[in-house]
Amino acid sequence: MTIVIFVIVLWYGGLFFQSFFLHRYAAHQVFTMSKTMERITFVLTWIFQGSSYLSAYGYGIMHRLHHAFTDTENDPHSPSYDDNLFAMMWKTKTIYQDINTQRIAVDQRFTKNVPQWKSFDAFASSRFSRILWISFYIIFFVFFATAWWQWLLLPVTFLMAPIHGVIINWFGHVYGYVNFKMKNTSKNLFRFDFLMMGEGYHNNHHKHASRANFGVKWYEIDITYLIIRILDALKVIQLKPIKK
């Protein structure tokens, strides 16, 4: 049971910081925070994403490219232009690394105000950091695994962020329902997104990219947005006014 709880904590912890920090803050800037809070969130993202840590800079720019070129050949990840989800994720990884290492030129409109902490990212994205987290996960399983099937969850801890990415960027463009007819294949995965904390309302998000709340219908409860509202009420962050 300890292993299952551990994986659930990593799943939702990593997912929250990917949605809250990398997606809604770095890419779309639907709220603001102080520089100190930003640095704290960088560290918390590293702690919960662990071996699959994603840089806010690389993620933020790549996601902006996804919105600008959705389902075209310039989209960093589109089922319409990749043969399978593994090919799509390999392409995504390559583009993400090219952005982070500045091997490709990116238009200034995609880089504007994207948070970057170069020295921390260099450490958190390093092979040393990733091996350190993988070693920790293995040791944790050695001490707490009580059944053979629990070891099947170990690879999930290594690849948590890419798994989250596959669910949205592949399945969120293949399966589900739509609230808005658009010139792309984005879909909402669940009526109530218990699995992806609101990220599964992908069609809604493509229609209203600048909204903090990804839910539209009454039953589309965006868990990440509820947490954002609490943090805003506590003055930890500041939600931007809704554009009409």
C-alpha positions as CSV (number, residue, x, y, z in Angstrom):
1,M,0.0,0.0,0.0
2,T,2.9,2.3,0.7
3,I,4.1,2.0,-2.9
4,V,0.7,2.8,-4.3
5,I,0.4,5.9,-2.2
6,F,3.9,6.9,-3.1
7,V,3.1,6.7,-6.9
8,I,-0.2,8.5,-6.4
9,V,1.6,11.4,-4.6
10,L,4.2,11.6,-7.4
11,W,1.5,11.4,-10.1
12,Y,-0.7,14.2,-8.7
13,G,2.2,16.2,-7.3
14,G,4.1,16.2,-10.6
15,L,0.9,16.8,-12.5
16,F,-0.1,19.8,-10.4
17,F,3.2,21.6,-10.9
18,Q,3.2,20.8,-14.6
19,S,-0.3,22.2,-14.9
20,F,0.0,25.1,-12.4
21,F,3.6,26.2,-13.0
22,L,4.8,25.0,-16.4
23,H,1.5,25.3,-18.3
24,R,-0.7,28.0,-16.7
25,Y,2.1,30.2,-15.4
26,A,5.1,29.7,-17.7
27,A,3.2,29.2,-21.0
28,H,0.0,31.2,-20.5
29,Q,0.7,33.5,-17.6
30,V,-2.8,33.5,-16.3
31,F,-1.5,34.6,-12.9
32,T,1.5,36.3,-11.5
33,M,3.8,35.6,-8.5
34,S,6.7,37.1,-6.8
35,K,10.3,36.2,-7.9
36,T,10.8,34.4,-4.5
37,M,7.6,32.4,-5.0
38,E,8.7,31.6,-8.6
39,R,12.0,30.2,-7.4
40,I,10.3,28.1,-4.7
41,T,8.0,26.7,-7.3
42,F,10.9,25.8,-9.5
43,V,12.3,23.7,-6.7
44,L,9.0,22.1,-5.9
45,T,8.5,21.2,-9.5
46,W,11.9,19.5,-9.4
47,I,11.0,17.6,-6.2
48,F,7.7,16.3,-7.6
49,Q,8.8,15.6,-11.2
50,G,12.1,14.2,-10.1
51,S,13.8,12.2,-12.8
52,S,11.4,13.6,-15.5
53,Y,11.9,17.3,-14.5
54,L,10.8,19.7,-17.3
55,S,12.2,23.2,-17.6
56,A,9.6,26.0,-17.4
57,Y,11.5,27.7,-20.3
58,G,11.5,24.8,-22.6
59,Y,8.0,23.7,-21.7
60,G,6.6,27.2,-21.9
61,I,8.0,28.0,-25.4
62,M,7.1,24.6,-26.8
63,H,3.5,24.8,-25.5
64,R,3.1,28.3,-27.1
65,L,4.3,26.7,-30.4
66,H,1.7,24.0,-30.0
67,H,-1.1,26.6,-29.7
68,A,0.3,28.7,-32.6
69,F,0.7,25.7,-35.0
70,T,-1.8,23.1,-33.6
71,D,-2.2,20.1,-35.9
72,T,0.1,21.4,-38.6
73,E,3.6,20.2,-39.6
74,N,5.1,22.8,-37.3
75,D,3.3,21.5,-34.2
76,P,5.8,20.1,-31.7
77,H,3.3,17.2,-31.0
78,S,0.4,16.3,-33.2
79,P,-1.1,12.8,-33.8
80,S,-2.0,14.2,-37.3
81,Y,1.7,14.3,-38.2
82,D,3.2,11.5,-36.2
83,D,2.7,7.8,-36.9
84,N,2.4,6.8,-33.3
85,L,2.6,8.2,-29.8
86,F,6.2,7.0,-29.3
87,A,7.3,8.9,-32.5
88,M,5.4,11.9,-31.3
89,M,7.1,12.0,-27.9
90,W,10.5,11.4,-29.4
91,K,9.9,14.4,-31.7
92,T,8.7,16.4,-28.7
93,K,11.8,15.5,-26.7
94,T,14.1,16.6,-29.5
95,I,12.3,20.0,-29.9
96,Y,12.2,20.6,-26.2
97,Q,16.0,19.9,-25.9
98,D,16.7,22.1,-28.9
99,I,14.8,25.0,-27.3
100,N,16.6,24.6,-24.0
101,T,20.0,24.4,-25.5
102,Q,19.1,27.2,-28.0
103,R,20.1,25.0,-31.0
104,I,17.1,26.4,-32.8
105,A,16.0,30.0,-33.3
106,V,12.7,30.9,-31.7
107,D,10.6,34.0,-32.5
108,Q,10.6,36.5,-29.7
109,R,6.8,36.3,-29.4
110,F,7.2,32.7,-28.1
111,T,9.9,33.6,-25.6
112,K,8.4,36.8,-24.1
113,N,8.3,36.7,-20.3
114,V,8.8,32.9,-20.1
115,P,10.4,32.3,-16.7
116,Q,14.0,30.9,-16.8
117,W,16.4,30.0,-14.0
118,K,19.4,28.8,-16.0
119,S,21.7,27.6,-13.2
120,F,18.9,25.7,-11.5
121,D,17.7,24.2,-14.8
122,A,21.2,23.1,-15.6
123,F,21.3,21.1,-12.4
124,A,17.7,19.8,-12.3
125,S,17.9,18.7,-15.9
126,S,21.4,17.1,-15.6
127,R,22.1,13.4,-15.8
128,F,23.4,13.5,-12.3
129,S,20.0,14.8,-11.0
130,R,18.0,12.3,-13.0
131,I,20.2,9.4,-11.8
132,L,19.9,10.6,-8.3
133,W,16.1,10.6,-8.4
134,I,16.0,7.2,-10.1
135,S,18.3,5.7,-7.4
136,F,16.0,7.2,-4.7
137,Y,13.0,5.6,-6.4
138,I,14.7,2.2,-6.6
139,I,15.8,2.3,-3.0
140,F,12.3,3.3,-1.9
141,F,10.8,0.3,-3.8
142,V,13.4,-2.0,-2.3
143,F,12.4,-1.0,1.2
144,F,8.6,-0.8,0.8
145,A,7.5,-3.0,-2.1
146,T,5.5,-6.0,-0.7
147,A,4.4,-7.6,-4.0
148,W,5.9,-8.3,-7.3
149,W,3.3,-6.3,-9.3
150,Q,4.3,-3.1,-7.4
151,W,7.6,-3.2,-9.3
152,L,5.6,-2.6,-12.5
153,L,4.9,0.9,-11.2
154,L,8.7,1.7,-10.9
155,P,9.0,2.8,-14.6
156,V,6.1,5.2,-14.1
157,T,8.1,7.0,-11.4
158,F,11.0,7.4,-13.9
159,L,8.8,8.8,-16.8
160,M,6.0,10.6,-15.0
161,A,6.1,13.9,-17.0
162,P,6.3,12.2,-20.4
163,I,3.3,10.0,-19.5
164,H,1.3,13.1,-18.5
165,G,2.4,14.6,-21.9
166,V,1.2,11.5,-23.9
167,I,-2.2,11.5,-22.2
168,I,-2.9,15.1,-23.2
169,N,-0.9,15.6,-26.4
170,W,-1.8,12.3,-28.0
171,F,-5.0,11.0,-26.5
172,G,-6.4,14.5,-26.0
173,H,-6.3,14.9,-29.8
174,V,-7.7,11.5,-30.6
175,Y,-10.4,10.5,-28.0
176,G,-13.1,12.4,-26.2
177,Y,-15.8,14.9,-26.8
178,V,-15.8,18.5,-28.0
179,N,-17.7,21.6,-26.7
180,F,-16.3,23.8,-29.4
181,K,-15.8,23.0,-33.1
182,M,-12.4,24.2,-34.1
183,K,-9.8,23.9,-36.8
184,N,-7.9,21.3,-34.8
185,T,-8.4,17.9,-33.2
186,S,-8.4,18.9,-29.6
187,K,-10.9,17.0,-27.4
188,N,-12.0,16.9,-23.8
189,L,-11.0,13.5,-22.3
190,F,-13.4,13.3,-19.3
191,R,-16.7,14.9,-18.2
192,F,-15.0,15.2,-14.7
193,D,-11.3,15.2,-15.0
194,F,-10.2,13.2,-11.9
195,L,-7.1,11.9,-13.7
196,M,-5.4,15.0,-15.1
197,M,-6.6,17.7,-12.7
198,G,-8.3,19.8,-15.4
199,E,-5.7,19.3,-18.1
200,G,-8.0,16.8,-19.8
201,Y,-10.4,19.6,-20.8
202,H,-8.1,20.1,-23.8
203,N,-10.8,21.3,-26.3
204,N,-12.0,23.9,-23.8
205,H,-8.4,25.1,-23.3
206,H,-7.7,25.4,-27.0
207,K,-10.8,27.6,-27.4
208,H,-10.0,29.7,-24.3
209,A,-6.2,29.5,-24.0
210,S,-5.9,32.5,-21.7
211,R,-8.5,31.3,-19.1
212,A,-7.2,30.0,-15.8
213,N,-10.3,27.7,-15.5
214,F,-10.2,25.0,-18.1
215,G,-13.7,23.8,-17.2
216,V,-16.7,25.2,-19.1
217,K,-19.7,23.0,-18.3
218,W,-21.0,22.8,-14.7
219,Y,-19.7,19.2,-14.4
220,E,-16.2,20.0,-15.8
221,I,-14.5,20.7,-12.5
222,D,-11.0,21.9,-12.9
223,I,-9.2,20.8,-9.7
224,T,-6.0,22.8,-10.5
225,Y,-8.1,25.9,-10.9
226,L,-9.7,25.4,-7.5
227,I,-6.2,25.3,-6.0
228,I,-5.2,28.4,-7.9
229,R,-8.3,30.2,-6.5
230,I,-7.2,29.2,-3.0
231,L,-3.6,30.4,-3.6
232,D,-4.9,33.6,-5.0
233,A,-7.1,34.1,-1.9
234,L,-4.1,33.5,0.3
235,K,-2.1,36.1,-1.7
236,V,0.5,33.5,-2.7
237,I,-0.2,34.3,-6.4
238,Q,-2.3,36.9,-8.1
239,L,-4.9,35.9,-10.7
240,K,-5.2,38.2,-13.7
241,P,-8.6,39.7,-14.5
242,I,-10.7,37.6,-17.0
243,K,-10.6,39.1,-20.5
244,K,-14.1,39.6,-21.9
